[in-house]
């Protein structure tokens, strides 16, 4: 199963700025598993780029800390809220999300 990131976030992953992601999905990625990265549903996997989930928790979206926002790509909490809204349509602080920390295991 791939993980889809925006092109900007793929660059942040490659630059080492993004090491955490929040997701709203029913399934849960497993710690220790390696996942291929995609830029969207229509583009095949990005050759040579995979990430390994190192930590996984469930959390309220509104409980993001300044440290977490930095791991999400170097954002402040307010910037992260804007990015989240742009990608997901709305900011709902009580929404339960899956939070994944990861590391790059294969680079381009």
N, C-alpha and C positions, 0 to 999 in steps of 0.2 A: 504494500500500500504506500503510495507516495504522500508527501506533504507539500501542499501548494503554498508558495510565498509570492508576494508581489515582486516585480523586478527590482525595485528599490531595496526590498528586504533581502533578496538574494545577494545583492552587492554588499549589504551590511554583514551578512553571514560570512561572505568571503573575506571581508575586511576585519572580521573578528569583533564587530560592534554588536551583533545580535546573537545572543546565546540563550534566549528565552522566547517562548511564544505562548499566547493564550488562544484557546480554541473552544468553540461551541460545537460539540458533536457528541453523539450518543456513545460511540465506541471510544476506547481509551488506548492511546499509544502505550506500549510497554517499556518500562525502564530496561536499558541494556540492548534493546533492539535498534537496528540500523534501518533508516528509511531514506529512500531516494527523494530528491527535491525536484519539484516542477514549478514553472512560473505561472501556469494557469491550467484549466482543464483541457485546453486544446493543444498545448505544447507538450511533446513527449519529455521524458526525464531530461534533466540537464546532465549531460555526460560528465562523469567524474565527480559529481557532487552528491555526497550522502552525509546524513547527520545521525548521531547516536544519542538517544534520549538517556540522560543521566539522572534525571529526577522528575517525578510526576506527582502532582497534587491537584485536588479540586479546591476552588476558592471563589469567593464572591468577586465579581469584576471590580467593584469599588474598593476592594482591599489592596489594590496595587500600591506598592511602596515606591518612593523615589529611586531606591536601589533597583527594584524590579523594572521600573520604566527605563532606566539606563541599560539594563540587560536586554530590553526589548528593541534596542537599536540606538541608544544614546539620547533618548527622549526625557523631557520632564514629564511629570504626571499629566499636566494639562495638554502637552503636545501628544502624549499617548492617547488621551481621550479623543482628541481631534482625529488622529489616524484611525483609531478603532471605529469611530463614527463614519468616517469616509469609507472604510472597508466593509463594515457590518451594518450600516444604516442607522444605528442609534446607540446611545450609551445608557445602559440599564445597570446601575450599581449593584442591585441585588441578584443579578443573573449569575448563576453558578457556571463557572468555566473550568476547563482543564488547563492547567499550567504545566508547561514542559520546559525544563532546562536541557540543553543539548550541546554537543560539541561536534565539530566537523571531523569526519573520519576519512573523507576523500575529497581532495580539492581538484579544481580544474587544472 
